[in-house]
Amino acid sequence: MSNVKERIFGAVTIMSEDEAWKVWNLIQATFRLANAETVEPEEDEIIALSAYNNGDSEYQPTISQEDLIKELGL
């Protein structure tokens, strides 16, 4: 077993059942994303992303990353 797999296994063995389920869901999501098809963005999505990247205040988050993590229970 590789070092990284040993570390993952060790971490999982000391996790709570709830934490283990979160890790399992992340693993499943990773495989789903790896098999997802590429979809070209629509024009309005490109415009919105451009506005966000250019700092347009209407397209900036209204919640901090820290608050979002708390809200999602992560």
All heavy atoms as a GROMACS GRO file, in nm:
protein
  588
    1MET      N    1   0.086  -0.118   0.000
    1MET     CA    2   0.000   0.000   0.000
    1MET      C    3   0.090   0.123   0.000
    1MET      O    4   0.188   0.129   0.072
    1MET     CB    5  -0.090  -0.002   0.123
    1MET     CG    6  -0.194   0.106   0.123
    1MET     SD    7  -0.306   0.113   0.267
    1MET     CE    8  -0.369  -0.051   0.279
    2SER      N    9   0.054   0.223  -0.079
    2SER     CA   10   0.135   0.345  -0.086
    2SER      C   11   0.122   0.426   0.042
    2SER      O   12   0.028   0.407   0.121
    2SER     CB   13   0.092   0.430  -0.205
    2SER     OG   14  -0.036   0.487  -0.181
    3ASN      N   15   0.215   0.517   0.063
    3ASN     CA   16   0.216   0.603   0.181
    3ASN      C   17   0.087   0.683   0.192
    3ASN      O   18   0.029   0.694   0.300
    3ASN     CB   19   0.338   0.695   0.177
    3ASN     CG   20   0.352   0.779   0.302
    3ASN    OD1   21   0.294   0.748   0.406
    3ASN    ND2   22   0.428   0.885   0.293
    4VAL      N   23   0.041   0.738   0.082
    4VAL     CA   24  -0.081   0.820   0.088
    4VAL      C   25  -0.202   0.734   0.123
    4VAL      O   26  -0.289   0.776   0.200
    4VAL     CB   27  -0.103   0.901  -0.042
    4VAL    CG1   28  -0.140   0.811  -0.159
    4VAL    CG2   29  -0.208   1.008  -0.021
    5LYS      N   30  -0.209   0.613   0.071
    5LYS     CA   31  -0.321   0.524   0.104
    5LYS      C   32  -0.316   0.484   0.250
    5LYS      O   33  -0.420   0.476   0.316
    5LYS     CB   34  -0.320   0.401   0.014
    5LYS     CG   35  -0.357   0.432  -0.130
    5LYS     CD   36  -0.353   0.308  -0.215
    5LYS     CE   37  -0.387   0.338  -0.359
    5LYS     NZ   38  -0.379   0.216  -0.442
    6GLU      N   39  -0.197   0.460   0.303
    6GLU     CA   40  -0.183   0.428   0.446
    6GLU      C   41  -0.230   0.544   0.532
    6GLU      O   42  -0.299   0.524   0.633
    6GLU     CB   43  -0.038   0.394   0.479
    6GLU     CG   44   0.006   0.258   0.429
    6GLU     CD   45   0.152   0.228   0.463
    6GLU    OE1   46   0.209   0.295   0.551
    6GLU    OE2   47   0.207   0.138   0.400
    7ARG      N   48  -0.195   0.665   0.492
    7ARG     CA   49  -0.236   0.784   0.568
    7ARG      C   50  -0.387   0.802   0.564
    7ARG      O   51  -0.450   0.836   0.665
    7ARG     CB   52  -0.163   0.907   0.514
    7ARG     CG   53  -0.012   0.901   0.541
    7ARG     CD   54   0.060   1.015   0.482
    7ARG     NE   55   0.028   1.136   0.558
    7ARG     CZ   56   0.068   1.257   0.526
    7ARG    NH1   57   0.142   1.276   0.419
    7ARG    NH2   58   0.036   1.361   0.599
    8ILE      N   59  -0.446   0.781   0.447
    8ILE     CA   60  -0.592   0.791   0.435
    8ILE      C   61  -0.658   0.686   0.522
    8ILE      O   62  -0.752   0.716   0.598
    8ILE     CB   63  -0.637   0.777   0.288
    8ILE    CG1   64  -0.590   0.898   0.207
    8ILE    CG2   65  -0.789   0.758   0.277
    8ILE    CD1   66  -0.606   0.883   0.057
    9PHE      N   67  -0.611   0.562   0.514
    9PHE     CA   68  -0.668   0.454   0.594
    9PHE      C   69  -0.657   0.486   0.743
    9PHE      O   70  -0.753   0.469   0.818
    9PHE     CB   71  -0.598   0.322   0.561
    9PHE     CG   72  -0.655   0.205   0.634
    9PHE    CD1   73  -0.777   0.152   0.597
    9PHE    CD2   74  -0.587   0.149   0.740
    9PHE    CE1   75  -0.832   0.045   0.666
    9PHE    CE2   76  -0.641   0.041   0.810
    9PHE     CZ   77  -0.763  -0.011   0.772
   10GLY      N   78  -0.542   0.536   0.785
   10GLY     CA   79  -0.523   0.572   0.925
   10GLY      C   80  -0.618   0.681   0.969
   10GLY      O   81  -0.675   0.676   1.079
   11ALA      N   82  -0.637   0.781   0.885
   11ALA     CA   83  -0.727   0.892   0.919
   11ALA      C   84  -0.871   0.843   0.930
   11ALA      O   85  -0.943   0.881   1.022
   11ALA     CB   86  -0.717   1.002   0.813
   12VAL      N   87  -0.911   0.757   0.840
   12VAL     CA   88  -1.048   0.707   0.840
   12VAL      C   89  -1.076   0.623   0.964
   12VAL      O   90  -1.185   0.629   1.020
   12VAL     CB   91  -1.078   0.627   0.710
   12VAL    CG1   92  -1.211   0.554   0.719
   12VAL    CG2   93  -1.076   0.719   0.590
   13THR      N   94  -0.977   0.549   1.011
   13THR     CA   95  -1.002   0.462   1.127
   13THR      C   96  -1.027   0.540   1.255
   13THR      O   97  -1.089   0.487   1.347
   13THR     CB   98  -0.884   0.365   1.149
   13THR    OG1   99  -0.764   0.439   1.171
   13THR    CG2  100  -0.866   0.271   1.032
   14ILE      N  101  -0.983   0.666   1.263
   14ILE     CA  102  -1.006   0.743   1.385
   14ILE      C  103  -1.120   0.845   1.371
   14ILE      O  104  -1.150   0.917   1.463
   14ILE     CB  105  -0.877   0.814   1.432
   14ILE    CG1  106  -0.827   0.913   1.327
   14ILE    CG2  107  -0.770   0.714   1.470
   14ILE    CD1  108  -0.712   1.000   1.373
   15MET      N  109  -1.184   0.847   1.253
   15MET     CA  110  -1.294   0.940   1.230
   15MET      C  111  -1.422   0.890   1.293
   15MET      O  112  -1.443   0.770   1.311
   15MET     CB  113  -1.322   0.954   1.080
   15MET     CG  114  -1.222   1.030   1.004
   15MET     SD  115  -1.272   1.034   0.830
   15MET     CE  116  -1.133   1.123   0.765
   16SER      N  117  -1.510   0.986   1.321
   16SER     CA  118  -1.644   0.949   1.363
   16SER      C  119  -1.717   0.893   1.241
   16SER      O  120  -1.674   0.911   1.126
   16SER     CB  121  -1.719   1.071   1.416
   16SER     OG  122  -1.747   1.161   1.310
   17GLU      N  123  -1.828   0.827   1.266
   17GLU     CA  124  -1.908   0.772   1.155
   17GLU      C  125  -1.954   0.884   1.062
   17GLU      O  126  -1.951   0.871   0.940
   17GLU     CB  127  -2.028   0.696   1.211
   17GLU     CG  128  -2.099   0.611   1.109
   17GLU     CD  129  -2.020   0.492   1.060
   17GLU    OE1  130  -1.920   0.451   1.123
   17GLU    OE2  131  -2.057   0.438   0.954
   18ASP      N  132  -1.993   0.998   1.120
   18ASP     CA  133  -2.038   1.112   1.040
   18ASP      C  134  -1.925   1.166   0.952
   18ASP      O  135  -1.946   1.194   0.834
   18ASP     CB  136  -2.090   1.223   1.133
   18ASP     CG  137  -2.150   1.339   1.056
   18ASP    OD1  138  -2.237   1.315   0.970
   18ASP    OD2  139  -2.110   1.454   1.083
   19GLU      N  140  -1.806   1.177   1.007
   19GLU     CA  141  -1.692   1.224   0.929
   19GLU      C  142  -1.658   1.125   0.817
   19GLU      O  143  -1.626   1.166   0.705
   19GLU     CB  144  -1.570   1.244   1.020
   19GLU     CG  145  -1.584   1.359   1.116
   19GLU     CD  146  -1.477   1.360   1.223
   19GLU    OE1  147  -1.427   1.253   1.263
   19GLU    OE2  148  -1.443   1.471   1.268
   20ALA      N  149  -1.668   0.996   0.848
   20ALA     CA  150  -1.639   0.894   0.747
   20ALA      C  151  -1.738   0.902   0.632
   20ALA      O  152  -1.700   0.888   0.515
   20ALA     CB  153  -1.642   0.755   0.810
   21TRP      N  154  -1.867   0.928   0.662
   21TRP     CA  155  -1.966   0.944   0.556
   21TRP      C  156  -1.934   1.065   0.469
   21TRP      O  157  -1.950   1.060   0.346
   21TRP     CB  158  -2.107   0.956   0.612
   21TRP     CG  159  -2.169   0.822   0.638
   21TRP    CD1  160  -2.196   0.766   0.759
   21TRP    CD2  161  -2.208   0.726   0.540
   21TRP    NE1  162  -2.250   0.642   0.742
   21TRP    CE2  163  -2.258   0.613   0.609
   21TRP    CE3  164  -2.205   0.723   0.402
   21TRP    CZ2  165  -2.305   0.500   0.542
   21TRP    CZ3  166  -2.252   0.609   0.336
   21TRP    CH2  167  -2.301   0.500   0.406
   22LYS      N  168  -1.887   1.174   0.529
   22LYS     CA  169  -1.850   1.293   0.451
   22LYS      C  170  -1.735   1.260   0.356
   22LYS      O  171  -1.736   1.301   0.239
   22LYS     CB  172  -1.811   1.408   0.544
   22LYS     CG  173  -1.929   1.468   0.616
   22LYS     CD  174  -1.886   1.578   0.711
   22LYS     CE  175  -2.004   1.633   0.788
   22LYS     NZ  176  -1.965   1.735   0.885
   23VAL      N  177  -1.636   1.186   0.405
   23VAL     CA  178  -1.523   1.146   0.320
   23VAL      C  179  -1.572   1.056   0.208
   23VAL      O  180  -1.533   1.072   0.092
   23VAL     CB  181  -1.412   1.077   0.403
   23VAL    CG1  182  -1.308   1.014   0.314
   23VAL    CG2  183  -1.349   1.176   0.499
   24TRP      N  184  -1.659   0.962   0.240
   24TRP     CA  185  -1.713   0.871   0.138
   24TRP      C  186  -1.787   0.950   0.030
   24TRP      O  187  -1.771   0.925  -0.089
   24TRP     CB  188  -1.806   0.768   0.202
   24TRP     CG  189  -1.868   0.676   0.101
   24TRP    CD1  190  -2.000   0.667   0.070
   24TRP    CD2  191  -1.800   0.586   0.014
   24TRP    NE1  192  -2.019   0.574  -0.029
   24TRP    CE2  193  -1.898   0.522  -0.066
   24TRP    CE3  194  -1.668   0.550  -0.004
   24TRP    CZ2  195  -1.866   0.427  -0.162
   24TRP    CZ3  196  -1.636   0.455  -0.100
   24TRP    CH2  197  -1.734   0.395  -0.177
   25ASN      N  198  -1.867   1.048   0.071
   25ASN     CA  199  -1.938   1.131  -0.026
   25ASN      C  200  -1.843   1.210  -0.114
   25ASN      O  201  -1.868   1.227  -0.234
   25ASN     CB  202  -2.037   1.224   0.045
   25ASN     CG  203  -2.155   1.148   0.103
   25ASN    OD1  204  -2.194   1.044   0.052
   25ASN    ND2  205  -2.211   1.199   0.212
   26LEU      N  206  -1.733   1.259  -0.057
   26LEU     CA  207  -1.632   1.330  -0.136
   26LEU      C  208  -1.568   1.236  -0.238
   26LEU      O  209  -1.544   1.274  -0.353
   26LEU     CB  210  -1.524   1.389  -0.046
   26LEU     CG  211  -1.565   1.513   0.033
   26LEU    CD1  212  -1.456   1.546   0.136
   26LEU    CD2  213  -1.588   1.630  -0.059
   27ILE      N  214  -1.539   1.114  -0.196
   27ILE     CA  215  -1.479   1.015  -0.288
   27ILE      C  216  -1.574   0.988  -0.404
   27ILE      O  217  -1.534   0.988  -0.521
   27ILE     CB  218  -1.442   0.887  -0.212
   27ILE    CG1  219  -1.324   0.914  -0.118
   27ILE    CG2  220  -1.410   0.773  -0.310
   27ILE    CD1  221  -1.296   0.803  -0.019
   28GLN      N  222  -1.701   0.965  -0.372
   28GLN     CA  223  -1.799   0.940  -0.477
   28GLN      C  224  -1.811   1.059  -0.572
   28GLN      O  225  -1.817   1.042  -0.694
   28GLN     CB  226  -1.935   0.908  -0.416
   28GLN     CG  227  -1.941   0.772  -0.351
   28GLN     CD  228  -2.078   0.744  -0.296
   28GLN    OE1  229  -2.137   0.828  -0.229
   28GLN    NE2  230  -2.132   0.627  -0.324
   29ALA      N  231  -1.812   1.180  -0.517
   29ALA     CA  232  -1.823   1.300  -0.600
   29ALA      C  233  -1.702   1.314  -0.691
   29ALA      O  234  -1.716   1.355  -0.807
   29ALA     CB  235  -1.838   1.424  -0.511
   30THR      N  236  -1.585   1.278  -0.640
   30THR     CA  237  -1.464   1.285  -0.721
   30THR      C  238  -1.475   1.194  -0.843
   30THR      O  239  -1.440   1.234  -0.955
   30THR     CB  240  -1.340   1.246  -0.637
   30THR    OG1  241  -1.330   1.339  -0.529
   30THR    CG2  242  -1.213   1.249  -0.719
   31PHE      N  243  -1.524   1.073  -0.824
   31PHE     CA  244  -1.539   0.981  -0.936
   31PHE      C  245  -1.647   1.029  -1.033
   31PHE      O  246  -1.631   1.018  -1.154
   31PHE     CB  247  -1.570   0.839  -0.888
   31PHE     CG  248  -1.449   0.768  -0.838
   31PHE    CD1  249  -1.429   0.751  -0.702
   31PHE    CD2  250  -1.353   0.720  -0.926
   31PHE    CE1  251  -1.316   0.686  -0.655
   31PHE    CE2  252  -1.240   0.654  -0.880
   31PHE     CZ  253  -1.221   0.638  -0.744
   32ARG      N  254  -1.755   1.086  -0.980
   32ARG     CA  255  -1.859   1.139  -1.068
   32ARG      C  256  -1.804   1.253  -1.154
   32ARG      O  257  -1.829   1.261  -1.273
   32ARG     CB  258  -1.978   1.187  -0.988
   32ARG     CG  259  -2.070   1.076  -0.946
   32ARG     CD  260  -2.200   1.132  -0.887
   32ARG     NE  261  -2.234   1.053  -0.772
   32ARG     CZ  262  -2.228   1.093  -0.646
   32ARG    NH1  263  -2.195   1.215  -0.616
   32ARG    NH2  264  -2.257   1.012  -0.547
   33LEU      N  265  -1.727   1.344  -1.090
   33LEU     CA  266  -1.670   1.456  -1.164
   33LEU      C  267  -1.570   1.410  -1.269
   33LEU      O  268  -1.563   1.466  -1.377
   33LEU     CB  269  -1.605   1.555  -1.068
   33LEU     CG  270  -1.700   1.640  -0.985
   33LEU    CD1  271  -1.621   1.723  -0.884
   33LEU    CD2  272  -1.783   1.731  -1.074
   34ALA      N  273  -1.493   1.308  -1.235
   34ALA     CA  274  -1.393   1.257  -1.329
   34ALA      C  275  -1.460   1.200  -1.454
   34ALA      O  276  -1.401   1.201  -1.562
   34ALA     CB  277  -1.306   1.151  -1.262
   35ASN      N  278  -1.582   1.152  -1.439
   35ASN     CA  279  -1.654   1.092  -1.551
   35ASN      C  280  -1.756   1.186  -1.614
   35ASN      O  281  -1.830   1.147  -1.702
   35ASN     CB  282  -1.724   0.964  -1.505
   35ASN     CG  283  -1.624   0.858  -1.465
   35ASN    OD1  284  -1.523   0.840  -1.530
   35ASN    ND2  285  -1.651   0.790  -1.355
   36ALA      N  286  -1.760   1.310  -1.568
   36ALA     CA  287  -1.857   1.406  -1.620
   36ALA      C  288  -1.817   1.452  -1.759
   36ALA      O  289  -1.698   1.465  -1.791
   36ALA     CB  290  -1.868   1.526  -1.527
   37GLU      N  291  -1.916   1.477  -1.840
   37GLU     CA  292  -1.888   1.527  -1.974
   37GLU      C  293  -1.861   1.677  -1.968
   37GLU      O  294  -1.908   1.747  -1.880
   37GLU     CB  295  -2.005   1.499  -2.068
   37GLU     CG  296  -2.131   1.575  -2.034
   37GLU     CD  297  -2.246   1.547  -2.129
   37GLU    OE1  298  -2.254   1.617  -2.232
   37GLU    OE2  299  -2.325   1.457  -2.100
   38THR      N  300  -1.783   1.725  -2.062
   38THR     CA  301  -1.754   1.868  -2.070
   38THR      C  302  -1.868   1.936  -2.145
   38THR      O  303  -1.908   1.892  -2.253
   38THR     CB  304  -1.621   1.891  -2.145
   38THR    OG1  305  -1.518   1.823  -2.076
   38THR    CG2  306  -1.588   2.038  -2.154
   39VAL      N  307  -1.919   2.042  -2.086
   39VAL     CA  308  -2.027   2.117  -2.148
   39VAL      C  309  -1.979   2.260  -2.168
   39VAL      O  310  -1.926   2.322  -2.075
   39VAL     CB  311  -2.153   2.116  -2.058
   39VAL    CG1  312  -2.264   2.200  -2.117
   39VAL    CG2  313  -2.199   1.974  -2.033
   40GLU      N  314  -1.995   2.309  -2.286
   40GLU     CA  315  -1.955   2.447  -2.315
   40GLU      C  316  -2.050   2.544  -2.245
   40GLU      O  317  -2.172   2.524  -2.248
   40GLU     CB  318  -1.955   2.471  -2.466
   40GLU     CG  319  -1.850   2.392  -2.541
   40GLU     CD  320  -1.708   2.425  -2.499
   40GLU    OE1  321  -1.677   2.544  -2.479
   40GLU    OE2  322  -1.628   2.331  -2.484
   41PRO      N  323  -1.996   2.648  -2.183
   41PRO     CA  324  -2.082   2.745  -2.115
   41PRO      C  325  -2.164   2.825  -2.215
   41PRO      O  326  -2.123   2.849  -2.328
   41PRO     CB  327  -1.983   2.835  -2.041
   41PRO     CG  328  -1.854   2.819  -2.114
   41PRO     CD  329  -1.855   2.681  -2.172
   42GLU      N  330  -2.281   2.866  -2.168
   42GLU     CA  331  -2.366   2.950  -2.252
   42GLU      C  332  -2.317   3.094  -2.243
   42GLU      O  333  -2.243   3.130  -2.153
   42GLU     CB  334  -2.511   2.939  -2.205
   42GLU     CG  335  -2.566   2.798  -2.225
   42GLU     CD  336  -2.711   2.784  -2.184
   42GLU    OE1  337  -2.778   2.887  -2.162
   42GLU    OE2  338  -2.755   2.670  -2.174
   43GLU      N  339  -2.359   3.176  -2.337
   43GLU     CA  340  -2.311   3.314  -2.345
   43GLU      C  341  -2.336   3.392  -2.216
   43GLU      O  342  -2.249   3.463  -2.169
   43GLU     CB  343  -2.375   3.386  -2.463
   43GLU     CG  344  -2.319   3.525  -2.484
   43GLU     CD  345  -2.377   3.595  -2.606
   43GLU    OE1  346  -2.444   3.531  -2.688
   43GLU    OE2  347  -2.352   3.717  -2.616
   44ASP      N  348  -2.456   3.376  -2.155
   44ASP     CA  349  -2.484   3.450  -2.032
   44ASP      C  350  -2.396   3.404  -1.917
   44ASP      O  351  -2.361   3.482  -1.828
   44ASP     CB  352  -2.632   3.442  -1.995
   44ASP     CG  353  -2.682   3.300  -1.971
   44ASP    OD1  354  -2.625   3.205  -2.026
   44ASP    OD2  355  -2.780   3.285  -1.895
   45GLU      N  356  -2.356   3.277  -1.916
   45GLU     CA  357  -2.265   3.227  -1.813
   45GLU      C  358  -2.125   3.287  -1.830
   45GLU      O  359  -2.059   3.322  -1.733
   45GLU     CB  360  -2.258   3.074  -1.818
   45GLU     CG  361  -2.390   3.008  -1.783
   45GLU     CD  362  -2.392   2.859  -1.810
   45GLU    OE1  363  -2.335   2.815  -1.912
   45GLU    OE2  364  -2.451   2.787  -1.729
   46ILE      N  365  -2.083   3.299  -1.954
   46ILE     CA  366  -1.952   3.360  -1.983
   46ILE      C  367  -1.952   3.507  -1.940
   46ILE      O  368  -1.856   3.555  -1.879
   46ILE     CB  369  -1.917   3.346  -2.133
   46ILE    CG1  370  -1.896   3.198  -2.168
   46ILE    CG2  371  -1.794   3.428  -2.169
   46ILE    CD1  372  -1.884   3.170  -2.316
   47ILE      N  373  -2.061   3.577  -1.968
   47ILE     CA  374  -2.073   3.718  -1.930
   47ILE      C  375  -2.068   3.733  -1.778
   47ILE      O  376  -1.999   3.818  -1.724
   47ILE     CB  377  -2.201   3.780  -1.989
   47ILE    CG1  378  -2.189   3.790  -2.142
   47ILE    CG2  379  -2.231   3.915  -1.928
   47ILE    CD1  380  -2.318   3.821  -2.214
   48ALA      N  381  -2.142   3.647  -1.707
   48ALA     CA  382  -2.145   3.653  -1.561
   48ALA      C  383  -2.008   3.622  -1.502
   48ALA      O  384  -1.962   3.690  -1.409
   48ALA     CB  385  -2.249   3.556  -1.506
   49LEU      N  386  -1.940   3.523  -1.555
   49LEU     CA  387  -1.806   3.488  -1.505
   49LEU      C  388  -1.708   3.602  -1.531
   49LEU      O  389  -1.626   3.635  -1.445
   49LEU     CB  390  -1.756   3.359  -1.569
   49LEU     CG  391  -1.623   3.306  -1.520
   49LEU    CD1  392  -1.625   3.284  -1.369
   49LEU    CD2  393  -1.586   3.178  -1.591
   50SER      N  394  -1.717   3.663  -1.646
   50SER     CA  395  -1.631   3.777  -1.678
   50SER      C  396  -1.656   3.892  -1.581
   50SER      O  397  -1.562   3.955  -1.532
   50SER     CB  398  -1.655   3.822  -1.822
   50SER     OG  399  -1.577   3.934  -1.852
   51ALA      N  400  -1.783   3.920  -1.552
   51ALA     CA  401  -1.817   4.027  -1.458
   51ALA      C  402  -1.762   3.995  -1.320
   51ALA      O  403  -1.707   4.082  -1.251
   51ALA     CB  404  -1.968   4.046  -1.453
   52TYR      N  405  -1.773   3.871  -1.278
   52TYR     CA  406  -1.719   3.829  -1.148
   52TYR      C  407  -1.567   3.849  -1.145
   52TYR      O  408  -1.513   3.908  -1.051
   52TYR     CB  409  -1.753   3.682  -1.121
   52TYR     CG  410  -1.678   3.625  -1.003
   52TYR    CD1  411  -1.721   3.651  -0.873
   52TYR    CD2  412  -1.564   3.548  -1.021
   52TYR    CE1  413  -1.653   3.601  -0.764
   52TYR    CE2  414  -1.495   3.496  -0.913
   52TYR     CZ  415  -1.539   3.523  -0.785
   52TYR     OH  416  -1.470   3.474  -0.678
   53ASN      N  417  -1.499   3.801  -1.248
   53ASN     CA  418  -1.353   3.812  -1.254
   53ASN      C  419  -1.305   3.956  -1.260
   53ASN      O  420  -1.196   3.987  -1.213
   53ASN     CB  421  -1.297   3.734  -1.373
   53ASN     CG  422  -1.304   3.584  -1.352
   53ASN    OD1  423  -1.301   3.536  -1.240
   53ASN    ND2  424  -1.314   3.510  -1.460
   54ASN      N  425  -1.388   4.045  -1.314
   54ASN     CA  426  -1.351   4.186  -1.324
   54ASN      C  427  -1.392   4.267  -1.202
   54ASN      O  428  -1.378   4.388  -1.200
   54ASN     CB  429  -1.411   4.247  -1.452
   54ASN     CG  430  -1.344   4.194  -1.576
   54ASN    OD1  431  -1.224   4.171  -1.578
   54ASN    ND2  432  -1.421   4.172  -1.681
   55GLY      N  433  -1.447   4.197  -1.100
   55GLY     CA  434  -1.479   4.265  -0.974
   55GLY      C  435  -1.610   4.340  -0.971
   55GLY      O  436  -1.634   4.419  -0.880
   56ASP      N  437  -1.697   4.316  -1.069
   56ASP     CA  438  -1.828   4.380  -1.069
   56ASP      C  439  -1.900   4.346  -0.938
   56ASP      O  440  -1.922   4.230  -0.906
   56ASP     CB  441  -1.909   4.331  -1.189
   56ASP     CG  442  -2.044   4.400  -1.206
   56ASP    OD1  443  -2.106   4.436  -1.104
   56ASP    OD2  444  -2.087   4.415  -1.321
   57SER      N  445  -1.937   4.449  -0.862
   57SER     CA  446  -1.994   4.428  -0.728
   57SER      C  447  -2.123   4.346  -0.732
   57SER      O  448  -2.157   4.279  -0.635
   57SER     CB  449  -2.018   4.560  -0.659
   57SER     OG  450  -2.111   4.638  -0.731
   58GLU      N  451  -2.195   4.350  -0.841
   58GLU     CA  452  -2.320   4.274  -0.851
   58GLU      C  453  -2.294   4.124  -0.861
   58GLU      O  454  -2.384   4.043  -0.839
   58GLU     CB  455  -2.399   4.320  -0.974
   58GLU     CG  456  -2.547   4.331  -0.945
   58GLU     CD  457  -2.621   4.396  -1.060
   58GLU    OE1  458  -2.605   4.517  -1.079
   58GLU    OE2  459  -2.694   4.322  -1.127
   59TYR      N  460  -2.173   4.087  -0.893
   59TYR     CA  461  -2.139   3.946  -0.912
   59TYR      C  462  -2.042   3.894  -0.806
   59TYR      O  463  -1.986   3.787  -0.821
   59TYR     CB  464  -2.079   3.923  -1.052
   59TYR     CG  465  -2.181   3.939  -1.161
   59TYR    CD1  466  -2.207   4.063  -1.218
   59TYR    CD2  467  -2.254   3.830  -1.205
   59TYR    CE1  468  -2.303   4.077  -1.317
   59TYR    CE2  469  -2.348   3.843  -1.304
   59TYR     CZ  470  -2.373   3.967  -1.360
   59TYR     OH  471  -2.467   3.981  -1.458
   60GLN      N  472  -2.026   3.967  -0.698
   60GLN     CA  473  -1.936   3.923  -0.591
   60GLN      C  474  -2.016   3.852  -0.482
   60GLN      O  475  -2.133   3.880  -0.462
   60GLN     CB  476  -1.860   4.043  -0.533
   60GLN     CG  477  -1.773   4.115  -0.636
   60GLN     CD  478  -1.677   4.021  -0.709
   60GLN    OE1  479  -1.602   3.948  -0.645
   60GLN    NE2  480  -1.680   4.023  -0.840
   61PRO      N  481  -1.951   3.760  -0.412
   61PRO     CA  482  -2.021   3.685  -0.307
   61PRO      C  483  -2.073   3.778  -0.197
   61PRO      O  484  -2.010   3.877  -0.165
   61PRO     CB  485  -1.914   3.592  -0.252
   61PRO     CG  486  -1.797   3.602  -0.342
   61PRO     CD  487  -1.812   3.723  -0.425
   62THR      N  488  -2.186   3.740  -0.141
   62THR     CA  489  -2.242   3.818  -0.031
   62THR      C  490  -2.220   3.747   0.102
   62THR      O  491  -2.269   3.791   0.204
   62THR     CB  492  -2.392   3.840  -0.051
   62THR    OG1  493  -2.456   3.714  -0.062
   62THR    CG2  494  -2.419   3.923  -0.176
   63ILE      N  495  -2.145   3.637   0.098
   63ILE     CA  496  -2.114   3.561   0.219
   63ILE      C  497  -1.966   3.526   0.214
   63ILE      O  498  -1.912   3.494   0.108
   63ILE     CB  499  -2.203   3.434   0.229
   63ILE    CG1  500  -2.181   3.362   0.361
   63ILE    CG2  501  -2.181   3.341   0.113
   63ILE    CD1  502  -2.282   3.251   0.387
   64SER      N  503  -1.901   3.535   0.328
   64SER     CA  504  -1.758   3.504   0.331
   64SER      C  505  -1.738   3.354   0.320
   64SER      O  506  -1.829   3.274   0.348
   64SER     CB  507  -1.696   3.554   0.462
   64SER     OG  508  -1.740   3.474   0.571
   65GLN      N  509  -1.619   3.314   0.281
   65GLN     CA  510  -1.587   3.172   0.271
   65GLN      C  511  -1.603   3.104   0.407
   65GLN      O  512  -1.658   2.994   0.416
   65GLN     CB  513  -1.446   3.152   0.217
   65GLN     CG  514  -1.411   3.006   0.199
   65GLN     CD  515  -1.273   2.985   0.140
   65GLN    OE1  516  -1.195   3.079   0.128
   65GLN    NE2  517  -1.242   2.864   0.103
   66GLU      N  518  -1.560   3.171   0.511
   66GLU     CA  519  -1.571   3.116   0.647
   66GLU      C  520  -1.718   3.094   0.685
   66GLU      O  521  -1.754   2.988   0.736
   66GLU     CB  522  -1.505   3.210   0.746
   66GLU     CG  523  -1.507   3.159   0.889
   66GLU     CD  524  -1.438   3.256   0.984
   66GLU    OE1  525  -1.317   3.274   0.971
   66GLU    OE2  526  -1.510   3.313   1.068
   67ASP      N  527  -1.803   3.192   0.657
   67ASP     CA  528  -1.945   3.179   0.687
   67ASP      C  529  -2.011   3.071   0.602
   67ASP      O  530  -2.100   2.999   0.650
   67ASP     CB  531  -2.018   3.312   0.668
   67ASP     CG  532  -1.982   3.414   0.775
   67ASP    OD1  533  -1.932   3.374   0.882
   67ASP    OD2  534  -2.005   3.534   0.751
   68LEU      N  535  -1.968   3.058   0.477
   68LEU     CA  536  -2.023   2.954   0.391
   68LEU      C  537  -1.988   2.816   0.444
   68LEU      O  538  -2.073   2.726   0.446
   68LEU     CB  539  -1.972   2.972   0.248
   68LEU     CG  540  -2.021   2.870   0.146
   68LEU    CD1  541  -2.174   2.873   0.135
   68LEU    CD2  542  -1.959   2.897   0.010
   69ILE      N  543  -1.865   2.798   0.488
   69ILE     CA  544  -1.823   2.669   0.544
   69ILE      C  545  -1.907   2.636   0.666
   69ILE      O  546  -1.954   2.522   0.683
   69ILE     CB  547  -1.673   2.672   0.577
   69ILE    CG1  548  -1.592   2.672   0.447
   69ILE    CG2  549  -1.634   2.554   0.667
   69ILE    CD1  550  -1.444   2.697   0.466
   70LYS      N  551  -1.931   2.735   0.752
   70LYS     CA  552  -2.017   2.713   0.869
   70LYS      C  553  -2.160   2.678   0.825
   70LYS      O  554  -2.222   2.587   0.880
   70LYS     CB  555  -2.019   2.838   0.957
   70LYS     CG  556  -1.893   2.860   1.033
   70LYS     CD  557  -1.903   2.989   1.116
   70LYS     CE  558  -1.772   3.024   1.180
   70LYS     NZ  559  -1.779   3.154   1.250
   71GLU      N  560  -2.212   2.751   0.728
   71GLU     CA  561  -2.348   2.729   0.680
   71GLU      C  562  -2.366   2.588   0.624
   71GLU      O  563  -2.469   2.524   0.643
   71GLU     CB  564  -2.383   2.833   0.572
   71GLU     CG  565  -2.522   2.823   0.516
   71GLU     CD  566  -2.629   2.874   0.610
   71GLU    OE1  567  -2.598   2.956   0.699
   71GLU    OE2  568  -2.744   2.831   0.593
   72LEU      N  569  -2.262   2.539   0.554
   72LEU     CA  570  -2.268   2.405   0.496
   72LEU      C  571  -2.233   2.296   0.596
   72LEU      O  572  -2.243   2.176   0.565
   72LEU     CB  573  -2.174   2.397   0.375
   72LEU     CG  574  -2.212   2.487   0.257
   72LEU    CD1  575  -2.104   2.482   0.150
   72LEU    CD2  576  -2.347   2.449   0.200
   73GLY      N  577  -2.190   2.336   0.714
   73GLY     CA  578  -2.155   2.238   0.818
   73GLY      C  579  -2.029   2.161   0.787
   73GLY      O  580  -2.015   2.045   0.826
   74LEU      N  581  -1.935   2.228   0.722
   74LEU     CA  582  -1.808   2.160   0.686
   74LEU      C  583  -1.699   2.190   0.786
   74LEU      O  584  -1.694   2.286   0.852
   74LEU     CB  585  -1.764   2.203   0.547
   74LEU     CG  586  -1.863   2.174   0.437
   74LEU    CD1  587  -1.815   2.232   0.307
   74LEU    CD2  588  -1.884   2.025   0.423
   0.00000   0.00000   0.00000
